[in-house]
């Protein structure tokens, strides 16, 4: 199965994981709505919706850059309707946009929690809600959340309860919508990385340049997302997938190509269940 001619609506697609997913689809000749807030260059964040659109077109796809704040319901509906009208339909929704702050409740301003909740959980609900009508007309419709498995352990909440609530909220949407949309054959799945991914959030918020070097590139998630999108939506839904385990199940054996610096051990990500075994060694690559 190919994504040629398929239409994706990707939130947070101006950089990082969202852009990598868009570019992977573009190599097949897909249409991509680049829905994100960054229209002007940011001093600390590379890329805009327009530069991402240029890369998508250069990769072989067609792009529609849209300035979008997923907290604005009317804007979300208008953007999704515009995408479906512009490209003649909608096949895939990627809920990638997310806000993060890794602080305990006592150190978290409630306005910051509101922001995380509105972008992560509520934004995912809003985008999904307004996409359903269009997706139900597709031959192989998918909704994908970049969110973790529902491994409800104290250790995933205690260090940063506000963020965990907002992020797991996206996964609760997967759990509910997979059942709600099963009769419409709209697949709803979650994808999460085993290790940290080299993104602006890792560099600017979590671990700086050192953790970037201990990360995998966004392409591992892009390749995993591609495998999801090219699976039959009628049969492949309600899954909470870890990137490398899922790719290994699809025949991938070389995971070293995704490392930023093969000489360093990979840094584990949050929210990966204890019983999830890596399909490869996460330590330094031996020369």
C-alpha positions in Angstrom: 0.0 0.0 0.0 1.2 3.5 -0.8 0.3 7.0 0.5 0.4 8.4 -3.0 -2.5 10.8 -3.4 -3.6 10.4 0.3 -4.2 13.5 2.3 -2.8 14.0 5.8 -3.6 16.7 8.4 -0.6 17.0 10.7 -0.7 19.2 13.8 2.7 20.6 14.9 4.2 19.8 11.6 6.5 22.7 11.2 9.4 20.8 12.8 10.4 17.7 14.7 8.3 14.6 14.7 5.4 16.1 12.9 7.5 17.3 10.0 9.3 13.9 9.8 6.0 12.1 9.5 4.9 14.6 6.8 8.1 14.2 4.9 7.9 10.4 5.0 4.4 10.5 3.5 5.5 13.1 0.9 8.1 10.7 -0.5 5.1 8.6 -1.6 3.4 11.6 -3.2 1.0 12.4 -0.4 -0.8 15.7 0.3 0.0 17.3 3.6 -1.7 20.1 5.5 1.0 21.6 7.7 -1.1 22.8 10.7 1.0 24.7 13.3 1.4 28.1 15.0 4.8 29.0 13.7 4.4 31.3 10.7 7.4 33.5 11.4 10.9 32.3 12.3 11.5 31.8 16.0 14.9 32.5 17.6 15.0 29.2 19.4 12.9 27.0 17.2 13.9 26.1 13.6 11.3 26.0 10.9 7.9 27.5 10.0 4.8 26.1 8.3 6.1 27.6 5.1 9.6 26.1 5.3 8.1 22.7 6.1 5.8 23.0 3.2 8.7 23.7 0.9 10.5 20.6 2.2 7.3 18.5 1.6 7.0 19.7 -2.0 10.7 19.0 -2.6 10.3 15.5 -1.2 7.6 14.8 -3.8 4.4 15.7 -2.0 1.9 18.6 -2.1 1.6 20.9 0.9 -0.9 23.3 2.4 0.5 25.4 5.1 -2.1 26.5 7.7 -1.6 28.7 10.7 -3.5 26.9 13.5 -3.9 27.1 17.2 -5.6 23.8 18.2 -7.2 25.5 21.2 -9.5 27.4 18.8 -12.4 25.2 17.9 -13.6 27.3 15.0 -10.1 27.5 13.6 -9.7 23.8 13.8 -12.9 23.0 12.0 -12.1 25.6 9.3 -8.6 24.2 8.8 -9.8 20.6 8.4 -12.6 21.6 6.1 -10.2 23.7 4.1 -7.8 20.7 3.8 -10.6 18.4 2.6 -11.8 20.9 0.1 -8.3 21.8 -1.2 -7.2 18.2 -1.7 -10.6 16.5 -2.3 -10.8 14.6 1.0 -9.0 13.6 4.1 -7.4 10.2 4.9 -5.2 10.6 7.9 -5.1 12.9 11.0 -2.0 13.1 13.1 -2.4 14.6 16.5 1.2 15.5 17.2 0.9 19.1 18.7 1.8 19.0 22.3 2.9 21.3 25.2 5.2 20.1 28.0 6.5 21.3 31.4 8.1 18.7 33.6 7.4 20.2 37.1 5.6 18.9 40.1 2.2 20.4 40.9 3.6 22.7 43.6 5.9 24.3 40.9 3.3 24.4 38.1 1.2 27.5 37.4 -2.3 26.5 36.7 -2.3 28.6 33.6 0.5 26.3 32.3 -1.6 23.2 33.2 -4.5 24.8 31.3 -2.2 25.3 28.3 -1.0 21.7 28.3 -4.5 20.3 28.8 -6.0 22.5 26.1 -3.3 21.6 23.5 -2.7 17.9 24.4 -6.0 16.5 25.4 -8.6 19.0 24.3 -6.8 19.8 21.1 -6.6 16.1 20.2 -10.4 15.8 20.9 -11.2 18.9 18.8 -9.1 17.8 15.8 -10.5 14.3 15.9 -14.1 15.6 16.3 -14.0 17.8 13.2 -12.0 15.2 11.1 -14.4 12.3 11.6 -17.0 13.3 9.0 -14.2 13.6 6.3 -12.3 10.5 7.4 -15.4 8.3 7.3 -15.4 8.9 3.5 -11.9 7.6 3.1 -11.0 4.1 1.9 -8.4 3.6 4.7 -8.8 6.3 7.3 -6.4 6.7 10.3 -6.1 8.9 13.4 -2.8 8.7 15.1 -1.9 10.2 18.5 1.7 10.8 19.5 1.0 9.6 23.0 2.0 6.8 25.5 0.6 3.4 26.4 -1.9 3.6 29.3 0.6 2.3 31.8 -1.0 3.8 34.9 1.8 3.7 37.5 2.6 6.2 40.2 6.1 6.7 39.0 4.9 8.2 35.7 2.7 10.8 37.5 4.5 11.7 40.7 7.4 13.8 39.2 5.1 15.9 37.0 1.5 15.2 37.6 0.1 18.1 35.5 2.0 17.1 32.3 1.2 13.4 32.8 -2.5 14.1 33.1 -2.5 16.2 29.9 -0.4 13.7 28.0 -2.2 10.5 29.1 -5.4 12.4 28.2 -4.4 12.0 24.5 -4.1 8.2 25.1 -7.5 8.1 26.7 -8.9 9.6 23.5 -7.4 6.7 21.6 -9.0 4.2 23.9 -12.4 5.8 23.6 -12.4 6.7 19.9 -11.1 3.3 18.8 -14.3 1.9 20.1 -16.5 4.8 19.0 -15.2 4.7 15.4 -14.8 1.0 14.9 -18.1 0.6 13.0 -16.9 3.4 10.6 -13.6 1.5 10.0 -11.7 4.6 11.2 -8.5 3.3 12.9 -7.3 5.1 16.0 -3.9 4.3 17.4 -1.1 5.7 19.6 2.6 5.8 18.9 5.3 6.5 21.4 9.2 6.4 21.4 11.2 4.0 23.5 14.0 6.6 23.7 14.2 10.3 23.7 13.9 11.9 20.2 16.1 14.7 18.9 13.6 17.5 19.0 13.5 21.1 20.2 11.6 20.0 23.3 14.5 17.7 24.3 17.1 20.3 23.7 15.3 23.4 25.2 13.2 21.9 28.0 14.5 18.5 29.1 18.2 17.7 28.5 20.1 20.1 26.3 22.6 19.2 23.7 23.9 16.2 25.6 20.5 14.4 25.6 20.1 15.2 21.9 23.3 13.2 21.3 21.8 10.3 23.3 18.6 10.4 21.3 17.2 8.8 18.1 16.1 10.9 15.2 12.4 11.7 14.5 12.7 9.4 11.4 12.1 6.3 13.6 8.6 7.6 14.4 8.1 8.7 10.8 8.8 5.1 9.6 6.6 3.6 12.3 3.8 6.0 11.5 4.1 5.1 7.8 3.7 1.4 8.7 0.5 2.3 10.6 -1.0 4.4 7.8 -0.4 1.6 5.3 -2.2 -1.0 7.5 -5.9 -1.8 6.9 -7.8 0.6 9.1 -10.6 -2.0 9.6 -8.2 -4.4 11.3 -5.5 -2.3 12.9 -7.0 -0.1 15.6 -6.9 0.5 19.3 -3.1 -0.1 19.4 -0.7 1.5 21.8 2.6 1.1 20.0 6.3 1.6 21.0 8.2 2.6 17.9 11.1 0.1 17.8 9.0 -2.9 18.9 6.4 -2.2 16.2 9.0 -1.7 13.5 10.7 -4.9 14.5 7.4 -6.7 14.1 7.3 -5.3 10.5 10.7 -6.7 9.7 13.1 -3.8 10.6 16.4 -5.0 12.1 18.7 -2.0 11.7 17.9 0.5 14.5 21.4 2.0 14.7 20.7 4.2 11.7 18.3 6.2 13.8 20.9 7.2 16.5 22.2 10.7 16.6 25.5 9.6 18.1 26.1 5.8 17.9 29.0 6.0 20.4 26.6 6.9 23.3 24.0 4.9 25.1 20.4 5.9 24.3 18.4 7.8 26.9 15.1 6.1 27.8 11.9 8.1 27.4 9.1 8.5 29.9 6.0 6.3 30.0 7.5 3.1 28.5 6.0 0.1 30.3 8.4 -2.0 32.3 7.5 -5.2 30.4 8.2 -3.7 27.0 11.5 -5.2 25.8 13.7 -3.4 23.3 14.3 -5.4 20.1 17.9 -4.2 20.1 20.8 -3.1 22.4 20.3 0.5 23.6 23.9 0.8 24.8 26.8 2.4 22.8 27.5 0.8 19.4 30.7 -1.1 19.5 33.0 -0.3 16.7 
